Amino acid sequence: MSKMTRMKWFWPLALLFLSACTQREPHTLTVFAASSLTDAFGEISAEFEAAHPETRIVLNFAGSQALRSQIAFGAEADVFAAADFKQMDALVDAGLVSAEAVTPFLTNQLVLITPPDNPANITALGDLAGEGVTIVMAAPDVPAGAYTLATLNALATDPSQPQAVLANVVSEELNVRQVLAKVALGEADAGFVYASDVVAAGAGAVNIISLPVPSELRPAYPIAVLDNASSAESAAEFVAFVLSEAGQTILRKWGFDEPPRASAP
């Protein structure tokens, strides 16, 4: 092979090698989010990755209390989006999240659901106290469970009603999506979930009964970059996207409402 021929092959190969060396591998951004955010954050993450090809997002969905516990015990996460402030505040108290980094980014609405055929003929909250009615709800330490208890007390028509309703609870779930699944499958006569979960389930999956929940009891979700985030800059960009009009439009599409005007206590 002549010197000229060797040079002809050398430069394209050299350029290809240099290009491969300078091309950066995408870095991973780990987002822990409440199970009720599954569909919305799936879409938000896809949009974010499209605009930031250097970032690959890994999503971990579960009940907020489970996620908070995982983080407290050392699980690596960059962003935490919780379904209530209690779980976020626990991480602030533990020194894992700066209080200044916590921002409310949406509100939700608790609703009562039944199977599509509504076999127990539930039409109002009071019907849940009837004999033989079976109810499924999120466990009390799960945000949806805590909101359910607060709602029962706030809307009770007499002091004994909340206890009568709770006496008919046959199962307490670790997250709100499990409540939705059991009711949709007809494994209970009624359950309490977020309005956003009903949107995610699709038309006709369950029967919906709206509840006149006071605005101060509406779930407010906070989001924050963790203090030990492996890529604080990318994590902050992700949070900014969630708070942007594009991110909020996606959240509204999945049944969420705008964030509260003031931070929840």
Secondary structure, DSSP 8 states (H G I E B T S, - for coil): --HHHHHHHHHHHHHHHHHHHHS---EEEEEEEEGGGHHHHHHHHHHHHHH-TTEEEEEEEE-HHHHHHHHHTT---SEEE-SSHHHHHHHHHTTSS-GGG-EEEEE--EEEEE-TT-TT---SGGGGGSTT--EEEE-TTSHHHHHHHHHHHHH-SSTTHHHHHHTTEEEEESSHHHHHHHHHTTSSSEEEEEHHHHHHH-TTSSEEE-----GGGS-EEEEEE-TT-TTHHHHHHHHHHHHSHHHHHHHHHTT-B---SS---
